[in-house]
Amino acid sequence: MASHKIERASEDIRRELTAIFRELKDPRVNQAFLSIVRVEVTNDLSYCTVYVSAMEGLDRAKESVKGLKSASGYIRRELGHRLKLRHVPELIFNATDSIEYSANISRILGSLDIPRDGEDTDEY
């Protein structure tokens, strides 16, 4: 039962953080194409680790994390107003390169010459 509450809180936090990120005026954040990859909340809802990735790569994500850390007080206050939580978790931002990694895998798979189902092949 408690894990369901944690999962629901994680999804709510992720949804609201996405909206809050769009409203930030810090150029390190709003000029990057940021995506929240994963949100992990501790069992007592005291800490929330947010993994963010940028389309431009890991360096851009790290720069955006600096902007997010400087705005963490504002983000936490907004999160508290929007979710009506008794205790708003402390936010910890981490950069990850998962978008860049997935795009690279997609390029590799796209470059393979594999026939699709239904296409004629020259096998006899």
URRA-V62885 format. One record per residue. N is the residue number from 0. RES is the residue in one letter. OMEGA is omega in radians with two decimals (999 if undefined). D_FIRST is the distance of its C-alpha to the first C-alpha in whole Angstrom. Layout:
n=(N/N)
res=(RES/RES)
omega=(OMEGA/OMEGA)
d_first=(D_FIRST/D_FIRST)
This chain:
n=(0/1/2/3/4/5/6/7/8/9/10/11/12/13/14/15/16/17/18/19/20/21/22/23/24/25/26/27/28/29/30/31/32/33/34/35/36/37/38/39/40/41/42/43/44/45/46/47/48/49/50/51/52/53/54/55/56/57/58/59/60/61/62/63/64/65/66/67/68/69/70/71/72/73/74/75/76/77/78/79/80/81/82/83/84/85/86/87/88/89/90/91/92/93/94/95/96/97/98/99/100/101/102/103/104/105/106/107/108/109/110/111/112/113/114/115/116/117/118/119/120/121/122/123)
res=(M/A/S/H/K/I/E/R/A/S/E/D/I/R/R/E/L/T/A/I/F/R/E/L/K/D/P/R/V/N/Q/A/F/L/S/I/V/R/V/E/V/T/N/D/L/S/Y/C/T/V/Y/V/S/A/M/E/G/L/D/R/A/K/E/S/V/K/G/L/K/S/A/S/G/Y/I/R/R/E/L/G/H/R/L/K/L/R/H/V/P/E/L/I/F/N/A/T/D/S/I/E/Y/S/A/N/I/S/R/I/L/G/S/L/D/I/P/R/D/G/E/D/T/D/E/Y)
omega=(-3.13/-3.13/3.08/3.11/3.13/3.13/3.13/3.11/3.12/3.13/3.10/3.13/3.14/-3.13/-3.10/3.10/3.10/3.12/-3.13/3.14/-3.14/-3.10/-3.10/-3.10/3.13/-3.11/3.10/-3.09/-3.00/3.09/3.11/3.06/-3.06/3.06/3.07/-3.07/-3.05/3.06/3.12/-3.13/3.10/-3.07/-3.13/3.12/-3.14/3.12/3.11/3.10/-3.09/3.11/-3.13/3.12/3.12/-3.14/-3.10/3.09/-3.05/-3.14/3.11/3.10/3.12/3.10/3.11/3.11/3.07/3.09/3.12/3.12/3.13/3.13/-3.03/3.10/3.11/-3.12/-3.13/3.12/3.12/3.11/3.11/3.12/-3.05/-3.06/3.14/3.10/3.08/3.11/3.12/-3.10/3.04/-3.05/3.07/-3.10/3.09/3.10/3.08/-3.11/-3.03/3.12/3.12/3.13/3.14/3.12/3.11/3.11/3.12/3.09/3.14/3.13/3.11/-3.12/3.11/-3.11/-3.11/3.11/3.14/3.10/3.10/3.11/3.11/3.07/-3.08/3.14/3.13/999)
d_first=(0/4/5/5/7/9/10/11/13/15/16/17/19/20/22/23/25/26/28/29/30/33/34/35/39/39/41/39/36/37/40/38/36/32/29/26/25/21/19/17/15/15/12/14/15/18/20/19/22/23/25/28/31/34/36/39/38/36/39/39/35/36/38/35/33/36/36/32/32/35/33/30/31/31/28/26/28/27/24/23/25/24/20/20/18/19/19/20/20/23/24/25/27/28/31/30/33/31/32/36/35/34/37/39/37/38/42/42/41/43/46/46/48/46/47/45/44/47/49/53/53/56/55/58)
